[in-house]
């Protein structure tokens, strides 16, 4: 309803402020207020952080998340190199079994690889490192972004709407 409010903000003011996706955010903010929850999930921020923060003009948060992503990717560079090395070794083994020993059919070749202890060791090591890369460079920071995005957007929106209302009162008095 146009007359509804959440956290001291009129729905119409919030809709004008948010523009894109306003219904989704307003519904989310109103549900959060009713349930007294401050932190909610934002899928766009999860998949598109830090771009989502810049799009919503949350520049400080965008810069923080961009810095975190760059730092984590630099920090995990060694792990990424190991993954690349394991991948090269595994590819060479697969190539050897499928191309060099070309009299094997697919099932025989797969069985040969599955019985090769070096292949299994490299595959398991690569899988662990890939899991670390995904967790550290994507899941952890993007989960943090998704959890704080709506809170930060609402906080900024509330501040700017109140500032605009003060200016409006000054002009019209």
N, C-alpha and C positions, 0 to 999 in steps of 0.2 A: 504494500500500500504506500502511496506517495507520502502519507503523513507519518509513517513509521520512522523510528529513530533507532540507532544502535550506537552505543558509546558516545552519546551526545551529538551524533551526526545525523542530519536528515537524509533520508533515502534519496530524495531528489538531488541534493547537493553531492552526495556520493556518486550517483549515476553520472552527473555532469563532470565530476572530477575524473572518474575512472574511464569513461567513454567505452573503450574496447573491453568486452567481457564484463560489463558492469553488473548484469544480473547474477552471473555466477559468483562474483566476489561479494556482492551485497548479501546474497543468500548465505554464503559461507560465513560472513561476518556476523549476520544476525543469528545463525545457528550457534556460532561460537559464543556469542554474548549470552544467549539463553542457557547454554550448558556451562557457562563460566570457564571456557577453555580459551587460553591465550594463544596456544600454538596449534596451527592447522597445517595440512599437507597441501603443497602446490606442485602439481605434476609438471607444469610448464617450467618452473624454476628447477625442478629435478633434472629434466632433460636438457634444458637450455641455459643453465647457469654458466657463466655470469651474464650472458646476453639478456636474459629476462630482466635482471636488475637494471641494466642500462636502458632497456626499452621502457621500463616503468620509472625512469629518471631517479633511480636509487643509486646514484653514482658512487657514493662511499662504499656501499655494500658490493657493488659491481667491481670496484677496484680491489677490494679486499679479496673477493672470490677469485678474481683474475690472478692476483698475486699468489694466492694459495695454490691455484692450479699450476701456474708456472713453476713455483717452488717444488711442488710434489712431483711434477713431471721431471724436473732436473734431478731431484733426489732419487727418483726411481729409474734413472737412465741406465744404471748398471744392470738392474733387473731386466729392463727391456732388451739390453744387449745380450744377456744370457738367453732370453727367450728366442731371440733371433739366431743365436748360435745353436740352440737345441733344435730349432726348426730346420736349419740348414743340415744338421746331422741326420735328423729324421727323414728329411727329403732325400738325402743321398741314399739312405738305407732302403727307402721305398723305391727309389729309382732303380737301385741295383736289383732288387727282388723282381720288380715288374718288367724292367727293360732288359737288363743283362741276362737274367735267367728267364728269357721270354717264353720258354716252353711251359711255364706255370700258368694255370688259369687263375682267376681272381680268388677263388676260395683257397687254393693251395698257397698262393702268395700271401694272403691275409693270415693264414695259419702259420706260415714261416715267420712272419713279422711278430705274431703273437707269442711265438716260442723263443724269440731272440731276446736274451736277457739285457743286452745293451739297448735295444730298441725300447723295451719296457722301461728301463731305468731312465733313459732320455725323455720318454713320453711323460712319465710321472713327474720328473723334475720340471719339465716345461709347464705341465698343468698347474703345479703348485705356484710357479712364478707368474703365470698368467692370472691366477686367482689373486695373488698379491697385487699385481698391477691394476686389475679391475677394482679391487677393494680400495686401494690407497689413492689411485688417481681419478676414480669416478664415483664409486658408491658412497664413500665416507663424506667427501666434500659436497656432493650433490644432494645427499640426504640432509646435511646441515642447511644447504641452500633451500631445499624444499620445506623444511620445518620453520625457517625464520622468514621466508619471503612474504607471506600474508601479514604477519605481525608487523614487519617493517613497512609494508605498503600502507596498512591501516594507520600506523603511527604517523607517517608522512602526510597521508591524506587528511587526517584529523588536524594536524598542525597547520597545514596550508589552508584548509577551509576556515579554520578559526581566524587566521591572519586576514584572509579575504573578507570575512564578516566584520572584523574590526575596521578595516579600510573602508568598507561600505558604510559603516556607521559614521565614521569621521566625515566622509564625503557628503552624506545626507543629513548631517546635523547642522 
